[in-house]
């Protein structure tokens, strides 16, 4: 049985994922993840194989004993390498539909083989086909949270231990990347009696309303490939900012970039424009798609009889054409249409936009804003108020007392950090892995944040988001292989003790 979490995201969102909330943005998140996957795995092996999926009965609300509602959570199991007395490895899925693909090409599979582990893969509630409720109305989404997801994991471990006749002293190791990497670390923190160890890759661990650290890392990563690249982008965006202040300039911008919608001179329209353009750059950086970054920066820095803004438009169009295979005719900068789409409560298993937006509006923030200097922000204008307004427009009043506004976001972010510990998390038998190219490392833990920290950190120079879960390519740094060896050695030490 072959399977692998096709990475979030992003989920990303993580995330992660999780920048300009538009249909175009999430569409490109999927495309970049597929490009990232192809970069690590030969296209001749990109096949999807049928694999038996199972369902596990979960409680709708783990924290309300009077609520007896249940639902079915999807999971997969692979016992190919299992030997009696071996550990159980659990891959936690994040803010995406679980995908069955190419498990045998990952380092996770190698770990299972080396340690004679049985291997489980669990889909997150409200994503994919693990559906606690029929729609994603705000009333139903109150059951979507990281705390409920962690309780799902704990309940799942208890249930399948009995179901698959595993020993009660079986050592469970959880794996996750991006938001799922956060869940892995938090599962070990909150359920240490069930989770023996956690491998947490590219995980943001501190909630923040304004994620101002994101774009400075993008800037540094662009300059890693071409020292003057980010300065050219900032110069182009500064020119763009001036043009859109006038009607004639906005028409010029629309024609130059091939925009789908008119640009209005207000926060929503302007921020959507910057987000729509920058998404191509930031995703290439996050996933460390070296060829895309180099091609973009080569156009931006070429000696050519054109303005920096013209070169910017040309560079963005070049990435768009390559990424979209020429299928799109315009660049989606349509704020109103996309915001209206996010209010739809009808479910498509592959469309995670509304659910993930709800989680970051009610728990994490993680809004990549440009509230810093022009240099750090690449000259763009995307304030945190832009994202807060989307939360409010999408979900409306939370109840009769609170609304999705700035005060509410600040409160839930503080609650999240208090509950999990933020960067002061005190958790043992956990390895936290980050790549220097990945902007998410800036709100994760790359070195011990507390005295005598019980966790282990691995920081990989030149690596991107979740860059160590696949065997290294010839173009990868030797540090990727060293990191994988260090993870394997850490697993061995946990399983021996």
Residue pairs with C-beta under 8 A, 6 or more apart in sequence:
1 51
1 52
1 76
1 77
1 78
1 80
1 103
2 49
2 51
2 78
2 100
2 101
2 102
2 103
2 104
3 51
3 76
3 78
3 99
3 100
3 101
3 103
3 121
4 91
4 99
4 100
4 101
4 102
4 103
4 105
4 106
4 108
4 121
5 91
5 93
5 94
5 96
5 98
5 99
5 121
5 177
5 180
6 33
6 37
6 96
6 99
6 101
7 33
7 36
7 37
7 96
7 177
7 178
7 465
7 466
7 469
8 14
8 15
8 16
8 17
8 29
8 33
8 94
8 95
8 96
8 177
8 178
8 179
8 180
9 15
9 16
9 17
9 29
9 33
9 94
9 95
9 96
9 178
10 16
10 17
10 18
10 29
10 33
10 94
10 95
10 96
10 178
10 179
11 17
11 18
11 94
11 95
11 96
11 127
11 178
11 179
11 180
11 352
11 356
12 18
12 29
12 94
12 95
12 96
12 178
12 179
12 356
13 94
13 95
13 178
13 179
13 356
13 360
13 366
14 94
14 95
14 178
14 179
14 204
14 356
14 366
15 94
15 95
15 178
15 179
15 356
15 360
15 366
16 94
16 95
16 178
16 179
16 204
16 356
16 366
16 440
17 26
17 29
17 95
17 178
17 356
18 356
18 360
18 366
18 367
18 368
19 25
19 275
19 278
19 279
19 282
19 368
20 271
20 272
20 275
20 276
20 278
20 279
20 382
21 338
21 339
21 342
21 353
21 357
21 387
21 390
22 272
22 275
22 276
22 332
22 334
22 335
22 338
23 332
23 337
23 338
23 341
23 353
24 276
24 279
24 331
24 332
24 333
24 338
25 275
25 276
25 279
26 351
26 352
26 353
28 279
28 280
28 283
28 323
29 283
30 350
31 323
31 324
32 283
32 284
32 286
32 287
32 289
32 323
33 287
35 287
35 289
35 292
35 323
36 287
36 288
36 289
36 465
37 46
37 102
38 46
39 287
39 289
39 473
40 105
40 470
40 471
40 473
41 102
41 105
41 470
45 102
45 105
46 101
46 102
47 101
47 102
48 99
48 100
48 101
49 100
49 101
50 100
51 76
51 100
52 76
53 74
53 75
53 76
53 100
54 74
54 75
54 76
54 77
55 72
55 73
55 74
55 75
56 72
56 73
56 75
56 122
56 156
56 159
56 160
57 70
57 71
57 72
57 73
57 159
58 70
58 71
58 72
58 73
58 125
58 132
58 152
58 155
58 156
59 67
59 68
59 69
59 70
59 151
59 155
60 67
60 69
60 70
60 71
60 132
60 133
60 143
61 67
61 69
61 143
61 148
62 148
62 151
62 152
62 155
63 147
63 148
63 151
69 132
71 125
71 130
71 131
71 132
71 133
72 130
73 122
73 123
73 125
73 130
73 152
73 156
74 98
74 122
74 123
74 128
74 129
74 130
75 120
75 121
75 122
75 123
75 156
75 160
76 98
76 100
76 120
76 121
77 118
77 119
77 120
77 121
77 160
77 164
78 103
78 112
78 118
78 119
78 120
78 121
79 118
79 119
79 164
80 112
80 119
81 112
81 113
81 116
81 117
81 118
81 119
82 116
82 117
82 118
82 119
83 116
85 167
86 115
86 116
86 117
86 118
87 115
87 116
87 117
87 118
87 170
87 171
87 172
87 173
87 196
87 495
88 117
88 118
88 119
88 120
88 157
88 161
88 166
88 170
88 171
88 172
88 173
89 108
89 111
89 112
89 115
89 117
89 118
89 119
89 120
89 172
89 173
89 174
89 175
90 119
90 120
90 121
90 122
90 153
90 156
90 157
90 172
90 173
90 174
90 175
91 108
91 119
91 120
91 121
91 122
91 174
91 175
91 176
92 122
92 124
92 153
92 174
92 175
92 176
92 180
92 183
92 184
92 187
93 121
93 122
93 123
93 124
93 127
93 128
93 180
94 124
94 127
94 176
94 177
94 178
94 179
94 180
94 183
95 124
95 127
95 179
95 352
95 355
95 356
95 359
96 127
96 128
96 352
97 123
97 127
97 128
97 129
97 349
97 350
97 352
98 121
98 122
98 123
98 127
98 128
98 129
98 130
103 109
103 119
103 121
105 470
105 471
106 469
106 470
106 471
107 468
107 469
107 470
107 471
107 484
107 487
108 119
108 175
108 469
109 119
110 471
110 488
111 117
111 487
111 488
111 491
112 118
112 119
114 488
115 491
115 492
115 495
117 173
118 164
118 166
120 156
120 160
122 152
122 153
122 156
123 129
123 130
124 130
124 149
124 152
124 180
125 132
125 143
125 144
125 148
125 149
125 152
126 132
126 133
126 136
126 141
126 143
126 144
126 355
127 352
127 355
128 349
128 350
129 349
131 347
132 140
132 143
133 140
133 143
134 140
134 347
135 345
135 346
135 347
136 345
136 346
136 347
136 354
136 355
136 358
137 345
138 358
138 395
138 396
138 398
140 345
141 354
141 355
141 358
141 395
144 355
144 358
144 359
145 359
145 362
145 363
146 182
146 183
146 186
146 359
146 363
146 416
147 419
149 183
150 183
150 186
150 187
150 190
150 191
153 174
153 183
153 187
153 191
153 195
154 187
154 190
154 191
154 194
157 172
157 191
157 194
157 195
158 194
160 166
161 167
161 168
161 170
171 196
171 197
171 494
171 495
172 194
172 195
172 196
173 195
173 196
173 197
173 198
173 199
173 491
173 494
173 495
174 183
174 184
174 187
174 188
174 195
174 197
174 198
174 199
175 184
175 198
175 199
175 201
176 182
176 183
176 184
176 198
176 199
176 200
176 201
176 203
177 201
177 202
177 203
177 465
177 466
177 469
178 201
178 202
178 203
178 204
178 440
178 465
178 466
179 203
179 204
181 200
181 201
181 202
181 203
181 466
182 200
182 203
182 204
182 205
184 198
184 199
184 200
184 203
184 430
185 198
185 200
185 203
185 205
185 425
185 427
185 430
185 432
185 455
186 420
187 195
187 198
188 195
188 197
188 198
188 427
188 428
188 429
188 430
189 420
189 421
189 425
189 426
189 427
189 430
192 427
192 428
192 429
196 429
196 494
196 495
197 429
197 430
197 431
197 490
197 491
197 494
198 427
198 429
198 430
198 431
199 431
199 433
199 487
199 491
200 430
200 431
200 432
200 433
201 433
201 434
201 466
201 468
201 469
202 433
202 434
202 435
202 438
202 440
202 441
202 444
202 465
202 466
203 432
203 440
203 444
204 364
204 366
204 440
204 443
204 444
205 420
205 422
205 423
205 425
205 432
205 443
205 444
205 445
206 417
206 422
206 423
206 443
207 363
207 364
207 365
207 366
207 412
207 413
207 416
207 417
207 422
208 364
208 365
208 366
208 413
208 443
209 365
209 367
209 384
209 388
209 406
209 409
209 410
209 413
210 365
210 367
210 369
210 371
210 384
211 365
211 366
211 367
211 368
211 369
211 443
212 369
212 370
212 371
212 372
212 376
213 439
213 442
213 443
214 282
214 368
214 369
214 439
214 440
214 442
215 282
215 368
215 370
215 372
215 376
215 377
215 378
215 380
215 439
216 372
216 376
216 442
217 285
217 437
217 438
217 439
217 441
217 442
218 230
218 281
218 282
218 285
218 378
218 439
219 230
219 234
219 375
219 376
219 378
220 230
221 285
221 293
221 437
221 439
222 229
222 230
222 233
222 281
222 285
222 293
222 297
223 229
223 230
224 437
224 462
225 290
225 293
225 294
225 297
226 294
226 297
226 298
226 300
226 301
228 301
229 296
229 297
229 300
229 301
230 378
232 300
232 301
232 308
232 311
232 312
233 281
233 300
233 312
233 378
233 379
234 374
234 375
234 377
234 378
234 379
235 308
235 379
236 300
236 308
236 309
236 311
236 312
236 379
237 274
237 312
237 378
237 379
237 380
238 374
238 379
239 307
239 308
239 309
240 253
240 273
240 274
240 277
240 309
240 312
240 379
241 379
241 381
242 249
243 249
243 250
243 252
243 253
243 309
244 250
244 253
244 263
244 265
244 270
244 273
245 265
250 262
250 263
250 264
250 265
253 259
253 263
253 273
254 262
254 263
256 309
256 310
256 313
257 277
257 313
257 316
257 317
257 331
258 317
258 329
258 330
258 331
259 273
259 276
259 330
259 331
259 333
260 330
260 331
260 332
260 333
260 334
261 332
261 333
261 334
261 335
261 336
261 337
263 269
263 270
263 273
263 333
264 270
267 383
267 385
267 386
267 389
268 335
268 336
268 386
268 389
269 333
269 335
270 381
271 381
271 382
271 383
271 386
272 333
272 334
272 335
272 338
273 333
274 370
274 380
274 381
274 382
275 380
275 382
276 331
276 332
276 333
277 312
277 316
277 331
278 378
278 380
280 296
280 316
280 319
280 320
280 323
281 296
281 316
281 319
281 378
282 368
282 439
283 289
284 292
284 293
284 296
284 319
285 293
285 437
285 439
285 464
286 437
286 438
286 439
286 440
286 464
286 465
287 464
287 465
288 435
288 437
288 438
288 462
288 463
288 464
288 465
288 467
289 464
290 475
292 319
292 322
292 323
295 315
295 318
295 319
295 322
296 315
296 316
296 318
296 319
299 311
299 314
299 315
299 318
300 308
300 311
300 312
300 315
302 311
304 311
306 314
316 331
320 328
320 331
332 338
339 390
339 393
339 394
341 353
342 353
342 354
342 357
342 390
342 393
342 394
343 354
343 393
343 394
344 354
345 354
354 394
357 390
357 391
357 394
358 394
358 395
360 366
360 367
361 391
361 394
361 395
361 404
361 409
362 398
362 412
363 412
363 413
363 416
364 413
364 416
365 409
365 413
366 443
367 384
367 387
367 388
368 382
368 439
369 382
369 383
369 384
369 386
369 387
370 376
370 377
370 378
370 380
370 381
370 382
370 383
371 377
371 383
371 384
384 406
385 406
388 404
388 405
388 406
388 409
391 404
391 409
392 403
392 404
392 405
394 404
395 404
396 403
396 404
397 403
397 404
398 404
398 408
402 408
421 427
423 445
423 449
424 449
424 450
425 445
425 449
425 455
426 450
426 453
426 454
427 454
427 455
428 454
428 455
429 454
429 455
429 494
430 454
430 455
430 456
431 455
431 456
431 457
431 458
431 486
431 487
431 490
432 444
432 445
432 446
432 455
432 456
432 457
432 458
433 457
433 458
433 460
433 468
433 483
433 487
434 440
434 441
434 444
434 445
434 446
434 457
434 458
434 459
434 460
435 441
435 459
435 460
435 462
435 463
435 464
435 465
435 466
435 467
435 468
436 459
436 460
436 461
436 462
436 463
437 462
437 463
437 464
437 467
438 463
438 464
438 465
438 466
438 467
440 465
441 459
445 455
445 457
446 457
446 459
447 457
447 459
448 455
448 457
456 490
458 468
458 483
458 486
458 487
460 467
460 468
460 477
460 479
460 480
460 483
461 477
461 479
462 476
462 477
462 479
463 476
463 477
463 479
463 480
463 483
467 476
467 480
468 480
468 483
468 484
468 487
471 484
472 480
472 481
472 484
